[in-house]
Structures are given as C-alpha cells and as structure tokens.
Amino acid sequence: MAKECRKRAALFDLDGVLIDTEPVYTRIWNDIDEVFPTGVDGFALRIKGTTLPNILGTYFPDPDTQDGVRRMLARSEETMEYPLFDGVMTFLNELKAAGIPAAIVTSSGDAKMERLFGAVPGFRECFADVITDSRVSRSKPDPEGYILGARALGAEPCDCFVFEDSFNGLRAGRASGATVIALSTSNPRESLEELADAVIDGFTDFDVEAMLAISKL
C-alpha cells in the first residue's frame, strides 16, 4: 500500500525561478567557455541546474583550469544583482499564511546565498531551510537535493511541490516523487511539458489555491 501523504511543502530552485538571473549566467558561462573552451555545443545551457563541483569535474578536469574558472565565476558573481521575479514575495507570503513551509534547493554556493540574502531584506525569512551545493553530494538531475529539502521541512517528497525552470532541475524534482511545476522563464513551454505536472509563466497570476489544484494526489 502506498504511504499516505499529508503535510504539504514547497521546494524552490533559485535562479530562473525566484530571481531573474539565468540570462546573466548564460553570458557568464559563455564567457568562461571562450577563455577555457569545452568544445561542447550549447555548453551554457547544458549545465543549467548543476553544481559547480559537477561542472568542474565533468568539463574542466585540469586543476589549473578549474582555478581559472572559479576566479572568473567569483568575479562575475561579486557584482551581480538579484532581482526577484514579479509576484514572488506575494506567493511566498501566501504560502506562509497557509502554513505551508518552503525551502530553497539550489546548485548555488553558500557565498552567493549570503550576498543574495544581504541584498534582498526579508527574503531569507521566507524559507525554513536553504539547500546549497555544500549540502549535496550528487548534483541535479539526481533528486538528492529535493529529498533533503523535503526532509528538512518534515515532509515526504510526495507531499512537496517543486518549482523549477531547468531540464536538470525538472528531472530531479520528478525523480524525487514530488509534484513538479515548471516555469517557462528559461525554456519554451512546449519543451517543459513532458517533465512537469504543470507549466506556468510566473507567479503574478498564480496562488496557493492554484498550486494545490495541481497536486497529483
């Protein structure tokens, strides 16, 4: 008999879901690929949703090259801005009012998260936990991060709604057993439909009632 799922929870990817930074990262990784060529077509798009250790180990095996990539990425991230998508804070506050806990599950590092939370007052308080690349041993599309996120909120993965924009992230959410909601902020809607239970354009016309209506349960 399948285990009964009771407690609802929401798990959010960060870039391209809550903050509008994916175009910036595409440019950054294209620049890195020019300096340290990988020979991989669509490199900047292929790595979306994966952790830096995974990227370095897969595409930049030389230690000196890894150091160079880290330096380029760090310099770029130090000057980044972190604009929230429209409707994000309203939706997060609705979750809180409904008693539905939330967590971030991101491939980003701890230093970036510190800068982000310092730049956007009140944002950190919307989340019961933040799962970064330092908390996982396996990058998306492995579901480890979302399983950890569900556990941190005291929920089963099948209780959770995962919000993602990248193909790797959507696969991770689906593999975890969660209800997966794709945002068409980084990829065309039609390319996301097979990997998600629903596709939305953003949070401006989306609320908790609409989220609960998507549940697979």
PyRosetta script that sets phi, psi and omega in degrees:
from pyrosetta import init, pose_from_sequence

init()
pose = pose_from_sequence("MAKECRKRAALFDLDGVLIDTEPVYTRIWNDIDEVFPTGVDGFALRIKGTTLPNILGTYFPDPDTQDGVRRMLARSEETMEYPLFDGVMTFLNELKAAGIPAAIVTSSGDAKMERLFGAVPGFRECFADVITDSRVSRSKPDPEGYILGARALGAEPCDCFVFEDSFNGLRAGRASGATVIALSTSNPRESLEELADAVIDGFTDFDVEAMLAISKL")
pose.set_psi(1, 134.8)
pose.set_omega(1, 179.5)
pose.set_phi(2, -66.1)
pose.set_psi(2, 145.9)
pose.set_omega(2, 179.3)
pose.set_phi(3, -70.2)
pose.set_psi(3, 133.4)
pose.set_omega(3, -179.9)
pose.set_phi(4, -70.2)
pose.set_psi(4, 133.5)
pose.set_omega(4, 178.2)
pose.set_phi(5, -102.9)
pose.set_psi(5, 132.5)
pose.set_omega(5, -174.1)
pose.set_phi(6, -126.6)
pose.set_psi(6, -53.1)
pose.set_omega(6, -173.3)
pose.set_phi(7, -83.2)
pose.set_psi(7, 126.4)
pose.set_omega(7, 178.8)
pose.set_phi(8, -86.2)
pose.set_psi(8, 148.6)
pose.set_omega(8, 177.0)
pose.set_phi(9, -155.3)
pose.set_psi(9, 158.2)
pose.set_omega(9, -178.5)
pose.set_phi(10, -123.9)
pose.set_psi(10, 132.0)
pose.set_omega(10, -178.5)
pose.set_phi(11, -122.0)
pose.set_psi(11, 126.4)
pose.set_omega(11, -173.0)
pose.set_phi(12, -118.9)
pose.set_psi(12, 128.1)
pose.set_omega(12, 159.8)
pose.set_phi(13, -65.6)
pose.set_psi(13, 166.4)
pose.set_omega(13, -174.4)
pose.set_phi(14, -103.2)
pose.set_psi(14, -72.8)
pose.set_omega(14, -175.7)
pose.set_phi(15, -68.9)
pose.set_psi(15, 127.1)
pose.set_omega(15, -179.0)
pose.set_phi(16, 86.4)
pose.set_psi(16, -5.6)
pose.set_omega(16, 178.2)
pose.set_phi(17, -119.1)
pose.set_psi(17, -56.0)
pose.set_omega(17, 179.2)
pose.set_phi(18, -100.1)
pose.set_psi(18, -36.8)
pose.set_omega(18, 179.7)
pose.set_phi(19, -121.2)
pose.set_psi(19, 144.3)
pose.set_omega(19, -173.1)
pose.set_phi(20, -90.6)
pose.set_psi(20, 74.5)
pose.set_omega(20, -175.2)
pose.set_phi(21, -122.9)
pose.set_psi(21, -5.3)
pose.set_omega(21, -176.0)
pose.set_phi(22, -60.8)
pose.set_psi(22, -39.9)
pose.set_omega(22, 176.4)
pose.set_phi(23, -60.3)
pose.set_psi(23, -34.9)
pose.set_omega(23, 178.5)
pose.set_phi(24, -65.8)
pose.set_psi(24, -44.4)
pose.set_omega(24, 179.7)
pose.set_phi(25, -66.6)
pose.set_psi(25, -33.8)
pose.set_omega(25, 175.7)
pose.set_phi(26, -60.5)
pose.set_psi(26, -44.4)
pose.set_omega(26, 178.0)
pose.set_phi(27, -64.6)
pose.set_psi(27, -43.2)
pose.set_omega(27, -179.1)
pose.set_phi(28, -59.9)
pose.set_psi(28, -48.1)
pose.set_omega(28, -176.9)
pose.set_phi(29, -72.4)
pose.set_psi(29, -28.6)
pose.set_omega(29, 172.4)
pose.set_phi(30, -65.4)
pose.set_psi(30, -40.5)
pose.set_omega(30, 177.0)
pose.set_phi(31, -63.4)
pose.set_psi(31, -42.9)
pose.set_omega(31, 178.6)
pose.set_phi(32, -62.8)
pose.set_psi(32, -40.5)
pose.set_omega(32, -179.1)
pose.set_phi(33, -66.4)
pose.set_psi(33, -27.0)
pose.set_omega(33, 176.2)
pose.set_phi(34, -72.4)
pose.set_psi(34, -38.1)
pose.set_omega(34, -178.6)
pose.set_phi(35, -78.8)
pose.set_psi(35, -39.0)
pose.set_omega(35, -179.5)
pose.set_phi(36, -124.5)
pose.set_psi(36, 79.3)
pose.set_omega(36, -170.8)
pose.set_phi(37, -60.5)
pose.set_psi(37, 132.3)
pose.set_omega(37, 177.2)
pose.set_phi(38, -96.0)
pose.set_psi(38, -23.5)
pose.set_omega(38, -175.0)
pose.set_phi(39, 75.4)
pose.set_psi(39, 12.6)
pose.set_omega(39, -177.5)
pose.set_phi(40, -100.7)
pose.set_psi(40, 122.8)
pose.set_omega(40, 177.0)
pose.set_phi(41, -65.0)
pose.set_psi(41, 134.5)
pose.set_omega(41, 178.6)
pose.set_phi(42, 62.9)
pose.set_psi(42, 33.8)
pose.set_omega(42, -174.9)
pose.set_phi(43, -53.1)
pose.set_psi(43, -49.2)
pose.set_omega(43, -175.5)
pose.set_phi(44, -61.7)
pose.set_psi(44, -30.8)
pose.set_omega(44, 178.6)
pose.set_phi(45, -81.9)
pose.set_psi(45, -36.1)
pose.set_omega(45, -176.8)
pose.set_phi(46, -64.2)
pose.set_psi(46, -33.1)
pose.set_omega(46, -173.8)
pose.set_phi(47, -88.6)
pose.set_psi(47, -3.0)
pose.set_omega(47, -176.8)
pose.set_phi(48, -59.4)
pose.set_psi(48, 132.4)
pose.set_omega(48, 179.3)
pose.set_phi(49, 93.3)
pose.set_psi(49, -6.1)
pose.set_omega(49, -177.8)
pose.set_phi(50, -103.4)
pose.set_psi(50, 155.5)
pose.set_omega(50, -176.9)
pose.set_phi(51, -77.0)
pose.set_psi(51, 158.7)
pose.set_omega(51, 178.1)
pose.set_phi(52, -61.0)
pose.set_psi(52, -44.6)
pose.set_omega(52, 176.9)
pose.set_phi(53, -56.0)
pose.set_psi(53, -38.5)
pose.set_omega(53, 178.6)
pose.set_phi(54, -66.4)
pose.set_psi(54, -42.9)
pose.set_omega(54, 179.5)
pose.set_phi(55, -62.4)
pose.set_psi(55, -47.0)
pose.set_omega(55, -178.2)
pose.set_phi(56, -63.1)
pose.set_psi(56, -46.0)
pose.set_omega(56, -177.5)
pose.set_phi(57, -67.0)
pose.set_psi(57, -30.4)
pose.set_omega(57, -176.5)
pose.set_phi(58, -86.4)
pose.set_psi(58, -40.7)
pose.set_omega(58, -169.9)
pose.set_phi(59, -112.9)
pose.set_psi(59, -16.7)
pose.set_omega(59, -177.0)
pose.set_phi(60, -133.5)
pose.set_psi(60, 71.3)
pose.set_omega(60, -174.0)
pose.set_phi(61, -68.8)
pose.set_psi(61, -22.6)
pose.set_omega(61, -178.2)
pose.set_phi(62, -73.5)
pose.set_psi(62, 126.9)
pose.set_omega(62, -177.7)
pose.set_phi(63, -58.5)
pose.set_psi(63, -39.4)
pose.set_omega(63, 179.0)
pose.set_phi(64, -66.1)
pose.set_psi(64, -39.0)
pose.set_omega(64, 176.5)
pose.set_phi(65, -64.8)
pose.set_psi(65, -41.2)
pose.set_omega(65, 177.1)
pose.set_phi(66, -57.4)
pose.set_psi(66, -42.9)
pose.set_omega(66, 179.0)
pose.set_phi(67, -62.5)
pose.set_psi(67, -41.0)
pose.set_omega(67, 178.6)
pose.set_phi(68, -64.1)
pose.set_psi(68, -41.5)
pose.set_omega(68, 178.2)
pose.set_phi(69, -63.6)
pose.set_psi(69, -44.7)
pose.set_omega(69, 178.6)
pose.set_phi(70, -58.2)
pose.set_psi(70, -43.0)
pose.set_omega(70, -178.9)
pose.set_phi(71, -64.7)
pose.set_psi(71, -44.0)
pose.set_omega(71, 179.1)
pose.set_phi(72, -62.6)
pose.set_psi(72, -44.2)
pose.set_omega(72, -179.4)
pose.set_phi(73, -64.8)
pose.set_psi(73, -43.9)
pose.set_omega(73, -178.6)
pose.set_phi(74, -62.3)
pose.set_psi(74, -43.0)
pose.set_omega(74, 179.6)
pose.set_phi(75, -62.1)
pose.set_psi(75, -40.5)
pose.set_omega(75, -179.4)
pose.set_phi(76, -68.1)
pose.set_psi(76, -43.3)
pose.set_omega(76, -177.2)
pose.set_phi(77, -69.0)
pose.set_psi(77, -27.5)
pose.set_omega(77, -179.3)
pose.set_phi(78, -64.4)
pose.set_psi(78, -25.7)
pose.set_omega(78, -178.2)
pose.set_phi(79, -107.8)
pose.set_psi(79, 6.3)
pose.set_omega(79, -178.1)
pose.set_phi(80, -70.9)
pose.set_psi(80, 150.3)
pose.set_omega(80, 167.9)
pose.set_phi(81, -103.4)
pose.set_psi(81, 160.4)
pose.set_omega(81, -173.5)
pose.set_phi(82, -128.9)
pose.set_psi(82, 70.3)
pose.set_omega(82, -179.6)
pose.set_phi(83, -72.4)
pose.set_psi(83, 128.4)
pose.set_omega(83, 174.9)
pose.set_phi(84, -74.3)
pose.set_psi(84, 143.4)
pose.set_omega(84, 171.5)
pose.set_phi(85, -65.0)
pose.set_psi(85, 150.5)
pose.set_omega(85, 176.4)
pose.set_phi(86, -57.4)
pose.set_psi(86, 137.0)
pose.set_omega(86, 175.3)
pose.set_phi(87, 87.4)
pose.set_psi(87, -7.9)
pose.set_omega(87, -175.8)
pose.set_phi(88, -63.6)
pose.set_psi(88, -51.4)
pose.set_omega(88, -177.1)
pose.set_phi(89, -64.8)
pose.set_psi(89, -36.6)
pose.set_omega(89, 177.3)
pose.set_phi(90, -61.5)
pose.set_psi(90, -45.3)
pose.set_omega(90, -179.4)
pose.set_phi(91, -66.3)
pose.set_psi(91, -42.5)
pose.set_omega(91, 179.0)
pose.set_phi(92, -62.6)
pose.set_psi(92, -39.1)
pose.set_omega(92, 177.9)
pose.set_phi(93, -68.3)
pose.set_psi(93, -33.4)
pose.set_omega(93, 176.0)
pose.set_phi(94, -65.6)
pose.set_psi(94, -41.2)
pose.set_omega(94, 176.6)
pose.set_phi(95, -58.7)
pose.set_psi(95, -45.9)
pose.set_omega(95, -178.9)
pose.set_phi(96, -62.0)
pose.set_psi(96, -43.0)
pose.set_omega(96, 179.2)
pose.set_phi(97, -64.1)
pose.set_psi(97, -30.7)
pose.set_omega(97, 179.6)
pose.set_phi(98, -84.2)
pose.set_psi(98, -2.5)
pose.set_omega(98, -179.5)
pose.set_phi(99, 75.1)
pose.set_psi(99, 24.2)
pose.set_omega(99, 179.7)
pose.set_phi(100, -102.7)
pose.set_psi(100, 111.3)
pose.set_omega(100, -177.5)
pose.set_phi(101, -71.0)
pose.set_psi(101, 155.8)
pose.set_omega(101, -177.7)
pose.set_phi(102, -133.4)
pose.set_psi(102, 152.5)
pose.set_omega(102, 175.2)
pose.set_phi(103, -143.9)
pose.set_psi(103, 153.4)
pose.set_omega(103, 171.7)
pose.set_phi(104, -95.1)
pose.set_psi(104, 135.5)
pose.set_omega(104, 173.4)
pose.set_phi(105, -125.2)
pose.set_psi(105, 101.0)
pose.set_omega(105, -170.8)
pose.set_phi(106, -127.1)
pose.set_psi(106, 153.5)
pose.set_omega(106, 173.5)
pose.set_phi(107, -85.3)
pose.set_psi(107, -0.2)
pose.set_omega(107, 179.4)
pose.set_phi(108, -73.3)
pose.set_psi(108, 163.3)
pose.set_omega(108, -179.6)
pose.set_phi(109, -92.7)
pose.set_psi(109, 169.7)
pose.set_omega(109, -176.5)
pose.set_phi(110, -65.5)
pose.set_psi(110, -38.7)
pose.set_omega(110, -177.9)
pose.set_phi(111, -62.6)
pose.set_psi(111, -41.9)
pose.set_omega(111, 177.5)
pose.set_phi(112, -63.0)
pose.set_psi(112, -41.1)
pose.set_omega(112, -178.7)
pose.set_phi(113, -64.3)
pose.set_psi(113, -37.0)
pose.set_omega(113, 176.9)
pose.set_phi(114, -62.3)
pose.set_psi(114, -43.3)
pose.set_omega(114, 178.1)
pose.set_phi(115, -63.9)
pose.set_psi(115, -43.1)
pose.set_omega(115, 179.9)
pose.set_phi(116, -60.7)
pose.set_psi(116, -49.4)
pose.set_omega(116, -176.9)
pose.set_phi(117, -66.9)
pose.set_psi(117, -29.6)
pose.set_omega(117, 175.2)
pose.set_phi(118, -71.4)
pose.set_psi(118, -30.4)
pose.set_omega(118, -176.8)
pose.set_phi(119, -84.9)
pose.set_psi(119, -22.1)
pose.set_omega(119, -176.1)
pose.set_phi(120, -123.3)
pose.set_psi(120, 88.2)
pose.set_omega(120, -178.3)
pose.set_phi(121, -57.1)
pose.set_psi(121, 137.8)
pose.set_omega(121, 176.7)
pose.set_phi(122, 84.7)
pose.set_psi(122, -9.3)
pose.set_omega(122, -176.6)
pose.set_phi(123, -71.8)
pose.set_psi(123, -44.4)
pose.set_omega(123, -178.8)
pose.set_phi(124, -58.7)
pose.set_psi(124, -35.1)
pose.set_omega(124, -176.2)
pose.set_phi(125, -69.0)
pose.set_psi(125, -10.1)
pose.set_omega(125, 178.6)
pose.set_phi(126, -78.5)
pose.set_psi(126, -9.6)
pose.set_omega(126, -171.1)
pose.set_phi(127, -125.6)
pose.set_psi(127, 136.3)
pose.set_omega(127, 177.9)
pose.set_phi(128, -75.7)
pose.set_psi(128, -24.8)
pose.set_omega(128, 179.2)
pose.set_phi(129, -157.8)
pose.set_psi(129, 160.8)
pose.set_omega(129, 177.7)
pose.set_phi(130, -133.2)
pose.set_psi(130, 114.4)
pose.set_omega(130, 178.7)
pose.set_phi(131, -95.5)
pose.set_psi(131, 112.4)
pose.set_omega(131, 179.6)
pose.set_phi(132, -106.5)
pose.set_psi(132, -176.2)
pose.set_omega(132, -178.8)
pose.set_phi(133, -65.1)
pose.set_psi(133, -19.8)
pose.set_omega(133, 179.8)
pose.set_phi(134, -76.7)
pose.set_psi(134, -10.9)
pose.set_omega(134, -176.9)
pose.set_phi(135, -99.6)
pose.set_psi(135, -6.4)
pose.set_omega(135, -176.4)
pose.set_phi(136, -122.1)
pose.set_psi(136, 152.3)
pose.set_omega(136, 175.1)
pose.set_phi(137, -105.1)
pose.set_psi(137, -14.0)
pose.set_omega(137, -179.1)
pose.set_phi(138, -130.0)
pose.set_psi(138, 125.6)
pose.set_omega(138, -176.6)
pose.set_phi(139, -76.1)
pose.set_psi(139, 155.9)
pose.set_omega(139, 167.5)
pose.set_phi(140, -53.7)
pose.set_psi(140, 138.4)
pose.set_omega(140, 20.3)
pose.set_phi(141, -85.1)
pose.set_psi(141, 5.3)
pose.set_omega(141, 173.4)
pose.set_phi(142, -64.1)
pose.set_psi(142, 141.0)
pose.set_omega(142, -175.7)
pose.set_phi(143, -80.9)
pose.set_psi(143, 4.1)
pose.set_omega(143, -173.3)
pose.set_phi(144, -51.1)
pose.set_psi(144, -46.6)
pose.set_omega(144, -177.1)
pose.set_phi(145, -60.7)
pose.set_psi(145, -40.9)
pose.set_omega(145, -179.3)
pose.set_phi(146, -74.1)
pose.set_psi(146, -31.4)
pose.set_omega(146, 174.7)
pose.set_phi(147, -66.2)
pose.set_psi(147, -42.5)
pose.set_omega(147, 176.5)
pose.set_phi(148, -63.6)
pose.set_psi(148, -40.6)
pose.set_omega(148, 179.1)
pose.set_phi(149, -62.3)
pose.set_psi(149, -44.0)
pose.set_omega(149, 177.3)
pose.set_phi(150, -61.1)
pose.set_psi(150, -44.7)
pose.set_omega(150, -179.9)
pose.set_phi(151, -61.0)
pose.set_psi(151, -40.5)
pose.set_omega(151, -179.5)
pose.set_phi(152, -63.4)
pose.set_psi(152, -27.9)
pose.set_omega(152, 179.4)
pose.set_phi(153, -93.2)
pose.set_psi(153, 3.4)
pose.set_omega(153, -179.7)
pose.set_phi(154, 72.2)
pose.set_psi(154, 28.2)
pose.set_omega(154, -177.3)
pose.set_phi(155, -123.4)
pose.set_psi(155, 158.7)
pose.set_omega(155, 169.0)
pose.set_phi(156, -82.2)
pose.set_psi(156, 148.9)
pose.set_omega(156, 177.5)
pose.set_phi(157, -53.8)
pose.set_psi(157, -34.7)
pose.set_omega(157, -179.0)
pose.set_phi(158, -70.5)
pose.set_psi(158, -11.5)
pose.set_omega(158, 173.4)
pose.set_phi(159, -81.5)
pose.set_psi(159, -15.3)
pose.set_omega(159, -164.1)
pose.set_phi(160, -96.7)
pose.set_psi(160, 152.3)
pose.set_omega(160, 169.1)
pose.set_phi(161, -108.1)
pose.set_psi(161, 122.3)
pose.set_omega(161, 178.7)
pose.set_phi(162, -102.4)
pose.set_psi(162, 129.7)
pose.set_omega(162, 177.5)
pose.set_phi(163, -109.2)
pose.set_psi(163, 120.0)
pose.set_omega(163, -174.6)
pose.set_phi(164, -143.3)
pose.set_psi(164, 158.2)
pose.set_omega(164, 175.3)
pose.set_phi(165, -122.6)
pose.set_psi(165, -23.1)
pose.set_omega(165, -175.9)
pose.set_phi(166, -94.2)
pose.set_psi(166, 155.9)
pose.set_omega(166, 178.6)
pose.set_phi(167, -63.4)
pose.set_psi(167, -42.5)
pose.set_omega(167, 178.5)
pose.set_phi(168, -62.2)
pose.set_psi(168, -41.2)
pose.set_omega(168, 179.5)
pose.set_phi(169, -67.6)
pose.set_psi(169, -40.2)
pose.set_omega(169, 178.6)
pose.set_phi(170, -63.7)
pose.set_psi(170, -40.2)
pose.set_omega(170, 177.9)
pose.set_phi(171, -64.7)
pose.set_psi(171, -38.2)
pose.set_omega(171, 178.4)
pose.set_phi(172, -64.7)
pose.set_psi(172, -44.2)
pose.set_omega(172, 179.0)
pose.set_phi(173, -62.5)
pose.set_psi(173, -43.4)
pose.set_omega(173, 179.5)
pose.set_phi(174, -64.5)
pose.set_psi(174, -42.4)
pose.set_omega(174, -179.8)
pose.set_phi(175, -65.0)
pose.set_psi(175, -25.0)
pose.set_omega(175, 179.3)
pose.set_phi(176, -74.6)
pose.set_psi(176, -19.8)
pose.set_omega(176, -177.6)
pose.set_phi(177, 97.1)
pose.set_psi(177, 3.6)
pose.set_omega(177, -178.2)
pose.set_phi(178, -78.3)
pose.set_psi(178, 166.4)
pose.set_omega(178, 166.8)
pose.set_phi(179, -78.4)
pose.set_psi(179, 124.4)
pose.set_omega(179, -170.7)
pose.set_phi(180, -108.5)
pose.set_psi(180, 126.4)
pose.set_omega(180, 178.5)
pose.set_phi(181, -116.9)
pose.set_psi(181, 118.4)
pose.set_omega(181, -178.5)
pose.set_phi(182, -93.4)
pose.set_psi(182, 142.5)
pose.set_omega(182, 172.5)
pose.set_phi(183, -106.2)
pose.set_psi(183, 131.6)
pose.set_omega(183, -175.8)
pose.set_phi(184, -88.3)
pose.set_psi(184, 43.5)
pose.set_omega(184, -178.7)
pose.set_phi(185, -88.3)
pose.set_psi(185, -22.4)
pose.set_omega(185, -175.8)
pose.set_phi(186, -120.1)
pose.set_psi(186, -21.6)
pose.set_omega(186, -176.6)
pose.set_phi(187, -138.3)
pose.set_psi(187, 154.6)
pose.set_omega(187, 179.4)
pose.set_phi(188, -61.0)
pose.set_psi(188, 146.8)
pose.set_omega(188, -178.1)
pose.set_phi(189, -53.9)
pose.set_psi(189, -44.9)
pose.set_omega(189, -174.7)
pose.set_phi(190, -64.7)
pose.set_psi(190, -24.1)
pose.set_omega(190, 179.4)
pose.set_phi(191, -80.1)
pose.set_psi(191, -11.3)
pose.set_omega(191, -175.9)
pose.set_phi(192, -101.5)
pose.set_psi(192, -18.9)
pose.set_omega(192, -167.7)
pose.set_phi(193, -61.5)
pose.set_psi(193, -37.1)
pose.set_omega(193, -178.0)
pose.set_phi(194, -74.7)
pose.set_psi(194, -15.0)
pose.set_omega(194, -176.9)
pose.set_phi(195, -103.1)
pose.set_psi(195, 0.1)
pose.set_omega(195, -174.3)
pose.set_phi(196, -137.9)
pose.set_psi(196, 158.3)
pose.set_omega(196, 175.2)
pose.set_phi(197, -82.5)
pose.set_psi(197, -20.1)
pose.set_omega(197, 175.7)
pose.set_phi(198, -159.8)
pose.set_psi(198, 154.6)
pose.set_omega(198, 176.4)
pose.set_phi(199, -123.4)
pose.set_psi(199, 130.6)
pose.set_omega(199, 177.5)
pose.set_phi(200, -125.1)
pose.set_psi(200, 158.1)
pose.set_omega(200, 179.3)
pose.set_phi(201, -86.0)
pose.set_psi(201, -22.4)
pose.set_omega(201, -178.0)
pose.set_phi(202, 169.8)
pose.set_psi(202, -165.7)
pose.set_omega(202, -174.2)
pose.set_phi(203, -103.4)
pose.set_psi(203, -0.9)
pose.set_omega(203, -175.6)
pose.set_phi(204, -67.3)
pose.set_psi(204, -33.1)
pose.set_omega(204, 179.5)
pose.set_phi(205, -117.8)
pose.set_psi(205, 34.8)
pose.set_omega(205, -175.9)
pose.set_phi(206, -133.3)
pose.set_psi(206, 134.7)
pose.set_omega(206, -179.4)
pose.set_phi(207, -135.5)
pose.set_psi(207, -179.6)
pose.set_omega(207, -176.1)
pose.set_phi(208, -64.0)
pose.set_psi(208, -38.7)
pose.set_omega(208, 178.2)
pose.set_phi(209, -59.8)
pose.set_psi(209, -41.9)
pose.set_omega(209, 178.3)
pose.set_phi(210, -66.0)
pose.set_psi(210, -37.8)
pose.set_omega(210, 177.8)
pose.set_phi(211, -61.9)
pose.set_psi(211, -49.0)
pose.set_omega(211, -177.6)
pose.set_phi(212, -64.1)
pose.set_psi(212, -28.9)
pose.set_omega(212, 179.5)
pose.set_phi(213, -69.5)
pose.set_psi(213, -18.9)
pose.set_omega(213, -179.2)
pose.set_phi(214, -82.4)
pose.set_psi(214, -15.7)
pose.set_omega(214, -173.9)
pose.set_phi(215, -48.7)
pose.set_psi(215, 140.3)
pose.set_omega(215, 177.0)
pose.set_phi(216, -77.4)
pose.set_psi(216, -11.3)
pose.set_omega(216, -173.4)
pose.set_phi(217, -78.8)
pose.dump_pdb("model.pdb")
